[in-house]
Amino acid sequence: MELYRVTVDIQDINDNSPVFPKSKIEQEISELAVLGARFPLESAIDPDVGVNSLQKYTLQPTDHFKLNVQNGAGGNKNVEMVLHSPLDREKKNNHNLILTALDGGKPQRSATVQINIIVLDGNDNAPVFSQASYKTSVVENAPKTTIVTTVSATDADESSHGIQYYFEHASSTVKALFSIDADTGKVKVIGDIDYEKHKQFTVKVKAKDHGGLTDLTEIIIDVIDVNDNTPKITIMSFSSAVSEDAAPGTVIAMINVQDLDSGDNSKITCSIDLNSSFKIISSLTNYYNLVTDSELDREQTAEYNITVTAVDGGNPPLSSKEVLNLKISDVNDHAPQFEQESYNAFIAENNPPSTTILTVKAVDMDWGQNAKVSYFLIDGNLNGAPLASYISINSESGVIYSEKSFDYEQLKSFKMQVKAQDGGSPPLSNNVTVNIIIQDQNDNAPQVLYPVQTGASVVAEIVPRAADVGYLVTKVVAVDVDSGQNAWLSYKLQKATDRALFEVGLQNGEIRTVRQVTDKDAVKQKLTVVVEDNGQPSRSAVVSINVAVADSFPEVLSEFTDFTHEKQYNDSLTFYLILALAVVSLLFIVSIISIISVKIYRWRQNKLFYKSGANLPVIPYYPPVYADGTLRHVYNYEMCGTTDSRMSDMKFVRPYSQNTLVSQSRMGTVQREKKEQEVDELTLEQKPPNADWRFPPNQRPGPSGAGARPDEAGASAGVIAGTGPWPNPPTEAEQLQALMVAANEASEASATLGPRYNPQYGPDYRQNVYIPGSTATLTANPQQQVPQQALPPPQALPPVEAPKAAQTPASKKKPTKKDKK
């Protein structure tokens, strides 16, 4: 790098107008003022320079005054009014003038101020300063109230003590730094004077007497410099970083030093610390270069804090310092290094995926991109699967995560390799071994091996009633697949039918009796044992044990057949049960409706059959013939026969003795009468007796002999037809003869009716009524006629209604609603 000095001159444009400090000026002038008297005015200020600055003033009107413009120190223009025509207070005591300031720019800018002149009464003499100008000096940073100088003026009038002193047209800077005593004329310091800001001040002082006459003087104040400014160091160019392989003499920075003081106070010497890898050399006046002096190594010193010291030549000397922070840029000459030679990480089983296992950290002594380390898993297999399916690593942070949940019972530990690689070109890398150890968790509940819990059967342990205290009933055997304290099992008795009878060993699970078994102890004893492990939180299993206090197995079996097993149903099973119940109920309703429909259909078919078979011939019924010709017992039976043999039914009842015949006959008569009333209201008359009846009167059943009274015969017949007992039992000869005749008639009837008396058909007892022990037969068949002489007199037998006689065409009528029922 090389240095060049460049000076930039800013050219001014007329962008500022002249400005008067005050908008109105008041001036008191005595009417006795002599011609040529001067009255200074406050000048206008124009910040522009050159022709754009203030150039001239004009005054209107000019009857009594004219302007006098003078160039002052520093190029300022001092303006004053000069009296050229006498004033007369009696004619005009007040004059108004307009002062205009004009600059030389294009376009021209101007400013005006109004001057009000008050004419005072006569005053003969004006005050006069002792010197036309005063020159003095003051040290910068002088204390306040320091007297800089004293001005004085005299007046030829007698009352000269009435003179007053004022700063005339003083700038704001002068008014801030200095003050003047109006009576004595002493000028004092009231502010901080700085040589570097103002090296000289020019102040105008006006003296004024009581008559309004004035005089003007000028004070020139020089400021003496003091070494109160330290050198200022400016870094013009600085490379904050330099490569560690930079050659000696490489420029690091260019420095400029300045001192605002003057003389020897502004002479500066610049230097840096000794025993450094750098040095400073001077190039131009007050300019220095900072360069390298030896080879650099970033790994030993990554950065340098270089202190530049500048000292001036004052007495005492002042100095300043500037610290430069220089960083050494890196070259990729170091590989990443892990903080440990190997890592061991522990993770609990059943961990959720993406669980953080550990963080590996590698450090690269290089810097920037060369020190950016990335982490990778070295490919490998674990249990036949890629290692990446178990473990993943964040390439930027080195955090190792689990990809799946680990199971301690399947995998207890494994190893893997992690590579750390930097971002240099070419990249450098290093490897480390990581050991992952799975920690067991209490995730398995104890499993009861004995006694085996089955729901199909009840298993009971038998305890004899003579068992002593401490009798070993059984032992609960359980295991836990966990390890460590998670597999330590303890046994507790949770429920018991009689807690005072049994206890369980805390560690071994043995169930023993606590006291002597007595006869009062129940045979059925149910124990509930809780097997609990030592994990946190602990897990447990419950086993139920049935204990029988008995001496024999049959006693145990009888007592334990009513054991109820507690069953647990889940929600899905309950749903299926409800669904099955609904289906079964629906099927049941459908079945009932089907059965009722079939019954109604068959009942209607049967009704049609009975109507069609009303004219079938009557089949008489005859009781069996015994060897001795007598009927010792009466056999009562019911029989129902149809064309469909599947509908036939027959019920036999045990034989009745003669003593019970009467009561049974009465019950049959009542039932028969009720049925006859429901079936038909038509009263059937008794048919005439059969014409083939050939028994003489003395051989008829009933009272023996022909001399029986008709009324007695009628009574006997009424009892026989009803439910009463036999009045006079027939002899054996009479009974034998009646049975033989009945057998012959049955043979003749079978020959005439043909297929009707096939053995598959039973007798139609609805058409004939046979009275046991009597030869009389009540029939509804008109073909069978009994001779009148073979029957008792008509009044001897009361009319007996036959059970549902067959209807003839003459007696057939439309069935009624009652008939259908």
Residue pairs with C-beta under 8 A, 6 or more apart in sequence:
1 237
1 251
1 254
1 289
3 236
3 254
3 283
3 284
3 287
12 48
12 49
12 50
12 52
13 48
13 52
13 105
14 48
14 52
14 103
14 105
14 106
14 107
14 108
14 109
15 48
16 46
16 47
16 48
16 52
16 109
17 46
17 103
17 109
17 110
17 111
18 44
18 45
18 46
18 54
18 101
18 102
18 103
18 109
18 110
18 111
19 44
19 45
19 46
19 111
20 42
20 44
20 45
20 99
20 101
20 111
20 112
20 113
21 42
21 45
21 169
22 42
22 113
23 113
23 114
24 113
24 114
24 115
24 116
25 41
25 42
25 99
25 113
25 114
25 115
25 116
26 115
26 116
26 118
27 39
27 81
27 115
27 116
27 117
27 118
28 117
28 118
28 120
28 212
29 37
29 39
29 83
29 87
29 117
29 118
29 119
29 120
29 212
30 87
30 119
30 120
30 121
30 122
30 123
30 211
30 212
30 213
31 86
31 87
31 88
31 89
31 119
31 120
31 121
31 122
32 122
32 123
32 124
32 211
33 83
33 86
33 87
33 126
33 213
34 83
35 83
35 84
35 85
35 86
36 82
36 83
36 84
37 82
37 83
37 126
37 213
38 68
38 80
38 81
38 82
38 216
39 65
39 80
39 81
39 82
39 83
39 214
40 78
40 79
40 80
40 81
40 168
40 169
40 204
40 206
40 216
41 79
41 80
41 81
41 99
41 115
41 169
42 168
42 169
43 54
43 76
43 77
43 78
43 79
43 101
43 169
44 54
44 57
44 101
44 111
44 113
45 54
46 52
46 53
46 54
46 101
46 103
46 109
48 103
48 105
50 104
51 103
51 104
51 105
52 103
52 104
52 105
53 75
53 103
53 104
54 77
54 101
54 102
54 103
55 102
55 103
55 104
56 69
56 101
56 102
57 67
57 69
57 77
57 79
57 99
57 100
57 101
57 102
58 67
58 99
58 100
58 102
59 65
59 66
59 67
59 81
59 97
59 98
59 99
59 100
60 97
60 98
60 100
61 97
63 85
63 95
64 83
64 84
64 85
64 86
64 87
64 95
65 81
65 82
65 83
65 84
65 85
65 97
65 117
66 81
66 82
66 84
67 79
67 80
67 81
67 82
67 99
68 79
68 80
68 81
68 82
69 77
69 78
69 79
70 77
70 78
70 79
70 80
71 77
71 78
72 78
72 202
73 202
73 220
74 202
78 204
79 99
80 216
81 115
87 95
87 119
88 119
89 119
89 120
89 121
92 119
93 118
93 119
94 116
94 117
94 118
94 119
95 116
95 117
95 119
96 114
96 115
96 116
96 117
97 114
97 115
97 116
97 117
98 112
98 113
98 114
98 115
99 112
99 113
99 114
99 115
100 110
100 111
100 112
101 110
101 111
101 112
101 113
102 108
102 109
102 110
103 109
103 110
120 211
120 212
121 211
122 211
123 157
123 209
123 210
123 211
123 212
123 213
124 156
124 157
124 211
125 155
125 156
125 157
125 209
125 213
126 155
126 209
126 213
126 214
126 215
127 153
127 154
127 155
127 160
127 163
127 207
127 208
127 209
127 213
127 214
127 215
128 153
128 154
128 155
128 207
128 215
129 151
129 152
129 153
129 205
129 207
129 215
129 216
129 217
130 151
130 152
130 153
130 154
131 151
131 217
132 217
132 218
133 217
133 218
133 219
133 220
134 149
134 151
134 217
134 218
134 219
134 220
135 219
135 220
135 222
136 148
136 149
136 219
136 220
136 221
136 222
137 221
137 222
137 223
137 224
138 146
138 148
138 189
138 193
138 221
138 222
138 223
138 224
139 193
139 223
139 224
139 226
140 193
140 194
140 195
140 223
140 224
140 225
140 226
140 228
141 192
141 193
141 194
141 226
141 228
142 189
142 193
143 189
144 188
144 189
144 190
144 191
145 188
145 189
145 190
146 188
146 189
147 186
147 187
147 188
148 178
148 187
148 188
148 189
148 219
148 221
149 186
149 187
149 219
149 221
150 184
150 185
150 186
150 187
151 165
151 180
151 185
151 187
151 205
151 207
151 217
151 219
152 185
153 163
153 165
153 185
153 207
153 215
153 217
154 160
154 163
155 162
155 163
155 209
155 213
157 209
157 211
159 209
159 210
160 209
162 209
162 210
163 207
163 208
163 209
164 182
164 183
164 207
164 208
164 209
165 180
165 181
165 182
165 183
165 184
165 185
165 205
165 206
165 207
166 180
166 182
166 205
166 206
166 208
167 174
167 175
167 178
167 180
167 203
167 204
167 205
167 206
168 204
168 205
168 206
168 216
169 204
170 203
170 204
173 198
173 201
174 201
174 203
176 190
176 191
177 189
177 190
177 191
177 192
177 193
177 198
177 201
178 187
178 188
178 189
178 190
178 191
178 201
178 203
178 221
179 187
179 188
179 190
180 186
180 187
180 188
180 205
181 188
185 205
185 207
187 203
187 205
187 219
193 223
194 223
195 223
195 224
195 225
195 226
195 261
195 262
196 229
196 260
196 261
198 223
199 222
199 223
200 220
200 221
200 222
200 223
201 219
201 220
201 221
201 223
202 218
202 219
202 220
202 221
203 218
203 219
203 221
204 216
204 217
204 218
204 219
205 216
205 217
205 218
205 219
206 214
206 215
206 216
207 214
207 215
207 216
207 217
208 214
225 261
225 262
225 263
225 265
226 261
227 261
227 265
227 312
227 314
227 315
227 316
227 317
227 318
228 261
229 259
229 260
229 261
229 265
229 318
230 259
230 312
230 318
230 319
230 320
231 257
231 258
231 259
231 268
231 310
231 311
231 312
231 318
231 319
231 320
232 257
232 258
232 259
232 260
232 310
232 320
233 255
233 256
233 257
233 270
233 308
233 310
233 320
233 321
233 322
234 255
234 256
234 257
234 258
235 253
235 254
235 255
235 322
235 324
236 253
236 254
236 255
236 256
236 287
237 253
237 254
238 252
238 253
238 254
238 324
239 251
239 252
239 253
239 326
240 325
240 326
240 327
241 326
241 327
241 328
241 329
242 250
242 252
242 292
242 296
242 326
242 327
242 328
242 329
243 296
243 328
243 329
243 331
244 296
244 297
244 298
244 299
244 328
244 329
244 330
244 331
245 296
245 331
246 292
246 296
247 292
248 291
248 292
248 293
248 294
248 295
249 291
249 292
249 293
250 291
250 292
251 289
251 290
251 291
252 278
252 290
252 291
252 292
252 306
252 324
252 326
253 289
253 290
253 324
254 283
254 287
254 288
254 289
254 290
255 270
255 280
255 287
255 288
255 289
255 290
255 308
255 322
256 286
256 287
256 288
257 268
257 270
257 286
257 288
257 310
258 268
258 286
259 265
259 266
259 267
259 268
259 312
260 266
261 312
261 314
264 312
264 313
264 314
264 315
265 312
265 313
265 314
266 312
266 313
267 312
267 313
268 286
268 310
268 311
268 312
268 313
269 310
269 311
269 313
270 280
270 282
270 288
270 308
270 309
270 310
271 280
271 308
271 309
271 311
272 278
272 279
272 280
272 290
272 306
272 307
272 308
272 309
273 306
273 307
276 293
276 304
276 306
277 292
277 293
277 294
277 295
277 296
277 304
278 290
278 291
278 292
278 293
278 304
278 306
278 326
279 290
279 291
279 293
280 288
280 289
280 290
280 291
280 308
281 288
281 289
281 291
282 288
282 289
283 289
288 308
290 306
290 308
290 324
296 328
297 328
298 328
298 329
298 330
298 331
298 366
298 367
299 333
299 334
299 365
299 366
301 328
302 327
302 328
302 367
303 325
303 326
303 327
303 328
304 324
304 325
304 326
304 328
305 323
305 324
305 325
305 326
306 323
306 324
306 326
307 321
307 322
307 323
307 324
308 321
308 322
308 323
308 324
309 319
309 320
309 321
310 319
310 320
310 321
310 322
311 317
311 318
311 319
312 318
312 319
329 367
329 368
330 366
330 367
330 368
330 370
330 371
331 366
331 370
332 366
332 370
332 422
332 424
332 425
332 426
332 427
332 428
333 366
334 364
334 365
334 366
334 370
334 428
335 364
335 422
335 428
335 429
335 430
336 362
336 363
336 364
336 373
336 420
336 421
336 422
336 428
336 429
336 430
337 362
337 363
337 364
337 365
337 430
338 360
338 361
338 362
338 363
338 420
338 430
338 432
339 361
339 362
339 363
340 432
341 432
342 432
342 433
342 434
342 435
343 358
343 360
343 432
343 433
343 434
343 435
344 434
344 435
344 437
345 357
345 358
345 400
345 434
345 435
345 436
345 437
346 437
346 439
347 355
347 357
347 402
347 406
347 436
347 437
347 438
347 439
348 438
348 439
348 441
349 405
349 406
349 407
349 408
349 438
349 439
349 440
349 441
349 443
350 405
350 406
350 407
350 441
350 443
351 402
351 405
351 406
352 405
353 402
353 403
353 404
353 405
354 401
354 402
354 403
355 401
355 402
356 399
356 400
356 401
357 391
357 400
357 401
357 402
357 436
358 399
358 400
358 434
359 397
359 398
359 399
359 400
360 375
360 393
360 398
360 400
360 418
360 420
360 432
360 434
361 398
362 373
362 375
362 398
362 420
362 430
362 432
363 373
364 370
364 371
364 372
364 373
364 422
364 428
365 371
366 422
366 424
369 423
369 424
370 422
370 423
370 424
371 422
371 423
372 422
372 423
373 398
373 420
373 421
373 422
373 423
374 395
374 396
374 420
374 421
374 422
374 423
375 393
375 394
375 395
375 396
375 397
375 398
375 418
375 419
375 420
375 421
376 393
376 395
376 418
376 419
376 421
377 387
377 388
377 391
377 392
377 393
377 416
377 417
377 418
377 419
378 416
378 417
378 418
378 419
378 431
379 386
379 387
379 388
380 386
380 387
380 416
380 417
381 387
382 389
382 390
382 411
382 414
383 411
387 416
388 403
389 403
389 404
390 402
390 403
390 404
390 406
390 414
391 400
391 401
391 402
391 403
391 416
391 436
392 400
392 401
392 403
393 399
393 400
393 401
393 418
394 400
394 401
398 418
398 420
400 418
400 434
406 438
407 438
408 438
408 439
408 440
408 441
408 482
408 483
409 444
409 481
409 482
411 438
412 437
412 438
413 435
413 436
413 437
413 438
414 435
414 436
415 433
415 434
415 435
415 436
416 433
416 434
416 436
417 431
417 432
417 433
417 434
418 431
418 432
418 434
419 429
419 430
419 431
420 429
420 430
420 431
420 432
421 427
421 428
421 429
422 428
422 429
440 482
440 483
440 484
440 486
441 482
441 486
441 535
442 482
442 486
442 533
442 535
442 536
442 537
442 538
442 539
443 482
444 480
444 481
444 482
444 486
444 539
445 480
445 533
445 539
445 540
445 541
446 478
446 479
446 480
446 489
446 531
446 532
446 533
446 539
446 540
446 541
447 478
447 479
447 480
447 481
447 541
448 476
448 477
448 478
448 531
448 541
448 543
449 477
449 478
449 479
450 474
450 475
450 476
450 477
451 459
451 461
451 474
451 476
451 543
451 545
452 459
453 543
453 544
455 565
455 567
458 546
458 560
458 563
458 565
459 546
460 546
460 547
460 548
460 556
460 560
461 473
461 474
461 511
461 545
461 546
461 547
461 548
462 547
462 548
462 550
462 553
462 556
463 471
463 473
463 513
463 517
463 525
463 547
463 548
463 549
463 550
464 517
464 550
464 551
465 517
465 518
465 519
465 521
465 549
465 550
465 551
466 517
466 551
467 513
467 516
467 517
468 513
468 516
469 513
469 514
469 515
469 516
470 512
470 513
471 512
471 513
471 517
472 510
472 511
472 512
473 502
473 511
473 512
473 513
473 545
473 547
474 510
474 511
474 545
474 547
475 508
475 509
475 510
475 511
476 491
476 504
476 509
476 510
476 511
476 529
476 531
476 543
476 545
477 509
478 489
478 491
478 509
478 531
478 541
478 543
479 487
479 489
480 486
480 487
480 489
480 533
481 487
482 533
482 535
485 534
485 535
486 533
486 534
486 535
487 533
487 534
488 533
488 534
489 507
489 509
489 531
489 532
489 533
489 534
490 506
490 507
490 531
490 532
490 533
490 534
491 504
491 505
491 506
491 507
491 508
491 509
491 529
491 530
491 531
491 532
492 504
492 506
492 529
492 530
492 532
493 499
493 502
493 503
493 504
493 527
493 528
493 529
493 530
494 528
494 529
494 530
494 542
495 526
495 527
495 528
496 502
496 525
496 526
496 527
496 528
497 522
497 524
497 525
497 526
497 527
498 521
498 522
498 525
500 514
500 515
501 513
501 514
501 515
501 517
501 521
501 525
502 511
502 512
502 513
502 514
502 525
502 527
502 547
503 511
503 512
503 513
503 514
504 510
504 511
504 512
504 527
504 529
505 511
505 512
509 529
509 531
511 527
511 529
511 545
511 547
517 549
521 549
522 549
523 548
523 549
523 550
523 555
523 556
523 559
524 546
524 548
524 559
524 560
524 563
525 546
525 547
525 548
525 549
526 544
526 545
526 546
526 547
527 544
527 545
527 546
527 547
528 542
528 543
528 544
528 545
529 542
529 543
529 544
529 545
530 540
530 541
530 542
531 540
531 541
531 542
531 543
532 538
532 539
532 540
533 539
533 540
546 560
546 563
548 555
548 556
548 559
548 560
550 556
550 559
569 577
606 642
606 647
607 820
609 642
609 643
611 815
614 806
614 807
614 812
615 806
615 807
615 808
615 809
616 756
616 764
616 806
617 753
617 756
617 767
617 781
618 764
618 767
618 768
618 779
618 780
618 781
618 784
618 806
619 749
619 753
619 756
619 757
619 761
619 763
619 764
619 767
619 768
620 745
620 746
620 749
620 763
620 768
620 770
620 777
620 779
620 784
621 763
621 765
621 768
621 770
622 742
622 743
622 745
622 746
622 770
623 631
623 635
623 739
623 770
623 772
625 739
625 740
625 742
625 743
626 632
628 732
628 736
629 732
629 733
629 735
629 736
629 739
630 732
630 735
630 736
631 735
631 772
631 773
633 655
633 656
633 657
634 655
634 656
634 658
634 661
634 772
635 652
635 655
636 653
636 655
636 656
636 664
637 650
637 651
637 652
637 653
638 650
638 651
639 649
639 650
639 651
639 762
639 763
639 765
640 647
640 648
640 649
640 650
641 648
641 761
641 762
641 764
642 648
645 760
648 762
650 762
656 664
658 725
658 726
661 723
661 725
662 723
662 724
662 725
663 723
664 723
665 722
665 723
665 724
666 722
666 723
668 723
669 722
669 723
672 803
673 801
675 803
675 804
676 801
676 803
676 804
678 818
678 821
679 804
679 819
680 804
680 819
682 811
682 813
683 801
684 780
684 801
684 802
684 805
685 799
686 778
686 797
686 799
686 800
686 802
687 778
687 779
687 780
687 781
687 782
687 784
687 785
687 786
687 802
688 785
688 786
688 788
688 791
689 776
689 777
689 785
689 786
689 787
689 788
689 790
689 791
690 745
690 777
690 784
690 785
690 786
690 787
690 790
691 785
691 786
691 787
692 745
692 786
692 787
693 775
693 786
693 787
693 790
693 791
694 741
694 790
695 737
695 738
695 741
695 775
695 790
697 706
697 708
698 704
698 705
698 706
699 734
699 737
699 738
700 734
700 775
700 792
701 720
701 730
701 734
701 735
701 738
701 773
701 774
701 775
701 776
702 708
702 713
702 716
702 717
702 720
702 727
702 728
702 730
702 774
703 712
703 713
703 716
703 727
703 728
704 728
704 730
704 731
704 734
710 792
710 793
710 795
710 796
711 795
711 796
713 792
713 793
713 796
714 792
714 793
714 795
714 796
714 797
714 798
715 727
715 796
716 727
716 728
716 796
717 774
717 776
717 792
717 796
717 797
717 798
718 724
718 797
718 798
719 725
719 726
719 727
720 726
720 771
720 773
720 774
720 776
721 771
721 776
721 778
721 797
721 798
721 800
726 773
729 773
730 738
730 773
735 773
738 774
738 775
741 775
742 775
749 757
750 757
765 803
766 803
766 804
766 805
766 806
767 779
767 780
767 781
767 802
767 805
767 806
768 777
768 778
768 779
768 780
768 781
768 802
769 777
769 778
769 779
769 800
769 802
769 803
770 777
771 777
771 778
776 791
776 797
777 784
777 786
778 800
778 802
779 802
780 802
780 805
780 806
781 806
782 808
791 797
